[in-house]
Amino acid sequence: MEQAKNIAYRPTDGLSYDPSEAKYWDPEALDKEILRTFEICHGCRLCFKYCDSFPSLFSSIDAKDGDVRQITAADTAKVMDSCFQCKLCEVQCPYTERDGHEFKLDFPRLVQRYVAQKAQRKGLRLRDHVLGDPDTAGTMARASFGIANIANRVRLHRIFLEKVLGIHRDKLLPTFTGTTFERWAARAGKIKPEAGGEAVLFQTCYVQNNEPEIGRDTIEVLERNSVDIRCARGLECCGMPAWERGDLESLRRHVKTNLRILLPFVERGAKVIAINPTCSMMMRREHPTLVAPEDRPAAEKIAAAVMDPSEFLWSIRDEARFNTNFRSTPGKKVAYHAPCHLRAQAIGFKGRDLLRKIPGVSPSTVMECCGHDGTFAMTVEGFEPSARIGKKAFEGMKESAAEIWATDCPLAALQFQQHAGVRPMHPMTILARAYRESGFDG
C-alpha cells in the first residue's frame, strides 16, 4: 500500500488527553498523535524559543530532509524528555482546543501522555517517589530536627544525593520549616470547626513545608481588606510533582483528599485561594480531566472557584473595603517576574497591578521563563538547561536596576536567588509589608 504523501493536521482516532480513556494508554494511538503534532509544529515553528524540545525536534526533522516519518524513537524521547511543562507553547500555539481550533493541539499534554505511558511501562524510580511527594519529604525533614537543612548545604551529602537520587549537587534547595503553615493557622485560630467564609486558603505544599510566611502574609493582606478567609486542616499537594513523572495514582490520591476538604467550603459559596500559580493552574485546568471519573463533578466545582490571591484581591478593588492605607513603600523601582503557570491561566498579572496601588511604585515586568518549572531544575539533567533557559529572565530582572524583586512563584524566587543573586518576594509579602510601619527597613 502506497504511503500517503501528506500527514493530516486534523486529529487522528488516537487523540486523547484523558487518562480515563483506554486509548490514552495505547502506544499506537499515541504514536499517531505524536506524528501529527510533530508535522504541525514542523510547519509552524512558532515555539522555537521556549525550551529545548522544539529546537531538538526541528533539528531532527531538518536532518531528515523535512520528513517527520523518519523521526526515530530516540529522537522522540529527546524531544519529550526536554519538555518541563512550562506550558508557554500551549499559550502561544494558535491550534489549541482552548482556542476552539479544529486541530485540538496541546503539546504539553501530549508530552505528559508520553511520560505517563513510559512510567506505566518502566515503573517509577526512587527519585520519582522522592521528588513527587513533597509532603512526605517535608515530614521527614521536620523529623530530623533541622539536620536535613544542614545536610542539604554539605557538599559530601549533596554528592550522595546526586549519585543516589539524581538531584544536582549544585542546585539550591528550599529550606524546610520546623513549623508548618497549618500548625501556625491552627494556633492562630484560622481553622474553624465548620466550613464557611468568603474564601478558603489552599496554601500549597511549598508554603506548608518551606515558606509558611508567604501564607501568613497572604492571610494578613486579605484580612486587612475585610475578607473572611479561612484555613483548612489536612490539605495535601496538588499532585503536580507526581504527575510530571507520570504518577497518576498519586495525583488522584492527593486530589481526592483535597476535594473532600475543599468541597464543603465551595458549596457554601467560598472561593479557593491557591497561592502557587502551578497549583492554581493544576486545580483549574488539569484536575477535572485527570481525576477519576467519580471525582470529576467535585473537581469541576473546585476548578470554577479557584483564584490566585492577587486575582481575588483585584476583584474587590472597587469595593469600599479595599484597603489602600499603605504605611510603607518599597520605592519606585520594583521588578516583577510573570510566572509561566500564571500566564497559562490567562488571568493577567494582578500581583503586579496591585503593587501599583502602593504609593510611588511603578513596577517593570519580565515575561521570560525562569527555567525552574517544578522539580526540573533540581535534577541532574535539568539543572544546566534550566539555568540556560532562565538566563533572559535573570538578565531582564537585573537590567531593571530595581532594589525589590517580585514574583508569584516561590520556586522561581529560588531560581533567581541562585542564578541572579536576588530573591524576589511574593506580591502578598510586599503588600503585607506595605501595610506595616517601616515594612521595608532592614
N, C-alpha and C positions, 0 to 999 in steps of 0.2 A: 504493500500500500504506500503510495507516494505521500511523503510528509508535507503538510500544509506549509505554504511559504511564509505566511504571517501568523503571529501569535495574537489571538483575540484579546482585546483590552477588557471586554466585559467579564464579569465574574464567571468562574468555572463552577461546575457542580461540586467542587471541593471547597468552596468558600464557607468558612465558619470562624467566628470569633467567640463562640460559646462552648466552653468545655463540657457542658451537659449534653451536647450533641455527639453522637457516636463518630461522625466523620471528622470532628475536631482532632481525634486521636488517630486518624487513618493516615499513615505516611504517604500513600499515593495521592490522597486528596490534598495534603499539604504541599506536595511537590508541584501539583498543578497550579496552586495559588502562588507559590514562590516563583515559578516560571513566568506567570502572568505579571506579577508585581515587578519582577526584575526587568521585564520588557517595557513596562510603562515608565519605570524610573530611568531606564536607559534612554528613552525618547524625550524625557523631560529635563532631568539633571538640575532641578531647582535646588535640591538639598545637598549640594556638594560640600557645604562648609560646616555642617553641624557636628559630625563625629567621623570616625574612621570607616564606618560601614559603607558609606556611599563612595568615597574615593577608592576603597578596595573593590567595590562592585564595578565601578566604571573602568578601573584599570584591568580587571579580569575580562570584562566584555571587550574592551578595545584590543586586548592581546589576542582575542579570538575573532577578530575582524567583525565585531559587532553581532556575532551570533550568540544569543543568550542560551540557546540549546546546548552550547558547548561548555557551559559553566559546570565545573565538576563539584562533587560533594565537598571536597576540601575547600574549593573557592566559596561555596555557600556557607560552610562552617566559619570561615574567616569573616565573612560579611556579618553573619548573625552574632558571632562572639564579640564583635566590635561595638554592637549597639548597647548603650547603657540606659535606655529608656528615658531620655530627657524629654521626649515627646515633641520636640520642636519641628521635626519633619512632618508630623501629623498636623501641627498648627499651620505650617507653611503650605502643605500639599493642597492642590486645587481639586483633587479627585476623591475626597473623603465622603464617607457615609454621613458624617456630621453636617457637611455642606449640601447633602442631598444629591451628590453626584452618582450617576449610574455605575461607575467603576467600583464604588464602595471600598476604596483603598484605605488601609490602616497599617502602615509599615510596622510600627511598634507592636501592635497586637499580633501581626504575622510572626515577628521575631519571638514574641512570648509563647506563641503556639509551638514554634520550633523548639524553644527551650523546655517547654513542658513535656513534649514528646521525648526529648533527649533524657530528661530526668526520669520519665517513666521507663525508658528503655535501659538506662545505665544505672539508675539509682542516685541517691544524694550522697555527696561526700561529707566528711566531718566538718569542713569549712562551711558547707551549705547549712548544716544544722546550727552551727555557732553563730554565723552572721545572720541567719534567717530568723533567729529568735532573740531579739534584743531584751525582752522582758526577763528571760532566764539568765542572760548574761548580766543584767543589772542586779538580779537577786544574788547571783553567785559573787559578784563584785562586792556587794554590801556585806555578804557573809565573811569576806576576807578582812573586814575592818580596815579598809584603806590600802591593804597590801597590793591589791590589783592595780590601783592607780600608780603606786610607786614602781611596780614591776613593769608597767607599760612605758616607763621612762628609762628603763635599764636596758642597755644595748644587748647584753647576752640573752635576756628574756625575749627581746624583740627578734633576735635571730632565731631563737627557738620557735616563736610564733610563726615566723616566715617559713621555716622548714616543715613544721607540722600542719599549720593551717593555711599557709599561703597568704598571710596578712603581711603586707610590705613592711620591712623593718624601719623605714624612714617616715611612714605615714603618721602624722599627728592624730592620735586617737582621742575621742572625747573622754572627759573625766567623769567617773561615776559618782553620784551623790550619795552621801550617807543617809540622808532623809528624803524619801520620795515626795513628789508633789502631793500625792494622795494623802500621805500621813500629815503633811502640813495642812491640807484642806480640812481634814477631819478635826485637827486640833483647833483650827480657826473657825469652826462651825459652818463651813461652806457645804458640807454634805448633810442633806436633810433626810429624815426618815422616809419621806414620800416624794415621788416625782412631782415636779411643778416648775414654776418660774418662767421667766421670759426666754431664757436660754440656758443650755447645759453645756459645760465645757468638755470637749474631748481634748485632753491635754497632750496626747500623743506619747508614745513610749520614750521618745527622746527627752521631752520635758519631764516626764515621770522619773526617769532614771539618770538623767545627765544634767539638765539645767532647769530645775524647778522654779528658779527665779523668774524665768520668762512667763510661766504660768501665773505666778504671784503678781507680776506686773500687769498681765492681761486682766486678771480679776480686779486689780486696783483701778485700772483705767475704765473698765466697764461700770464698776460701782460708782465712780466719780461722775458718770453720765447717767446715774439712776437706773441702770439696767439690773433687773433681778436675775443675776447669773448664779447658777447652781453648779455644784460638782457632784460626781457620782463615784461610787466605790466599785472597784473590780474591773475597770476598763483595761483592755489589752491592746497590743499592737494592731495597727490597721491591716497587717498582713503583707504589705509591700515587700519587706526584706525576704520573706519566704517565697512570694510569688515570682520575684525576679530570678529565683533559682528553679522555678517550675514546680514548687511545692504547693500544689493546690489544696491538699488535705489540711495542711497547717493554716493556710489562709482562711479556709472555710471554718475551721475550728475557732480561730480568733474572732472572725467576723460574727459568727453565731453568738458568741458571748456578748459582744458589743451591741448587737441588735437587741438582745434580750434586755440589756440595761438601758439603752437609749430610747427604745420604742415608747415606753410609758411617758417619757418627757415629751416626745414629739406628738403623741396622741393628745396631749394636753395643750398643744399649741406652741411648744418651745422650739427654738432654733438650736441647732447643734454647731457650736463654735469650735472648729478644728484649727489648732494653732499652726501646725506644719503644713505647707502647701502640698507636699506629697500625700499626706494623709487625707486632706480635704479632696484632692483630686481622685484618690482611690475611692473614697466614700461616695463621691458624686458620680464618677464616670465608670468605674470599674466594678464595684461591688454588685450592682444589680444584675450583671451578666455572669460574674464569677461564682457567686454563692450557689448553694444547692437550690434546686427549683422551689422547694418548700419555703425557703427563706427569702425569696425574691420580692414578694409583696412588702415585707418589712424593710428590706434593703432599699426598695424604691421610695418608701415613705421617708426613710432616713436621708436618702440622697437629696430629696426635694427640700429638706430642712437644713442641710449643711451650708455653713457660711464661714468664710475667713474672718478672723476677729476685726480686721480693719474694714472689710466689706460690710460687716454688721454695723460697726460704729458709723461708717459713712452713710448708711441707710437712714440714720436718725439725725443727720446733721442739721436738718431744717426744723427739728423739734425743739421746744423750749428747754428741754433737759440737756441738750448738747452743751457740753462744758468747754468753754474756751478761756477759762480762768487760769491761764498758764503763768506760773511764778518764776520759771527759769527758761532759758533758751540755749540751744546748742550753738547758736550763731548762724550766720548766713550760709556758710559752706557745709552742706551735708550731701554726701554721695549716696544714692540709693541704687541697689542692685535688684533687678527684677528676676526672681527665680523662674526657672523653666516651667516647673509644675504649676506655678501661678498663672503663667502665660497660657498654659494648656487649658485652663478653666475659663478663659475669655471673660474675666470679670474686671479687667483693668487693674491699675496699681493704686489701690485705695490707701495702702500704707504710706506711700509717697504723698498722696493727695492730703492725707491727714497731717503729715509733717508740715505742710504749707500753712496749716492753721496756727502753728506756733509762731509768735512774733519774730520777724527777722529771718525766717528760714526759707531758703529758695533752693530746694534740692536739685542736683543734677541726676540724670538717670543713665544707668548702664544696662544694656539689654543682653549682653553676651552671656553664654553659658559658662558657669564657673568650672564645670567638669566633674564635680563630686558625684552627684547623682546616685543617691542611695549608698550602697557599700562598695560601688565600683572602684572608687579611688583608694579604698583600703586594701585591695587585692594586689598581688604581685604583678599580674598582667595589666591591671588598670591604673596603677599609680602614675606611671610616666605619661600615658596618654591623657589622663585627667589633668595633669599639670600643663601639658602642652595645649590641650583644647581650651583650658581656662585662661590661657595667657592674655587673650584680648580683654577679658573681664578684669583681670588683675591690673593691666595697664590702664584701662579705662577709669577704674576707681582711683588709681594713683594720679592720673592726669587731672583729675578734678581738684586736686590740692585741698581736699576737704579734711577737716580735723575729725569729723564724725562720719562714720560709715554706717549704712543701714541695709538690712536685707531681711525678708520674711522667713528665710530658710536657715535654721540653726546649723545644718551641715555645710551650707555654703559659707557661713561665717567661719567655720573651722578651716575650710579650704583657703579663704582669704587670709586668715591668720597665718597659715603655714607658708603660703606662696607669695603673699603681698605684704606681710608684716603688720597688718592691722586687722583686728577682729571686729566686724560690724555688729551693731546692736539690732535687736528686733524692733520694729516700729513701735510696738506696745511698750517696750522698755524705754524708748526715747520719750514717748508721750507720758509715761508714768513719772519719769524724772522731771519733765517739763511742768507737771502739776505741783512739784515739790519746791520748797525754798532751796536754793543752792544745789539744784539737782545735777548740775554738770561740773561742780567743783571737784577737783582732785581726780 
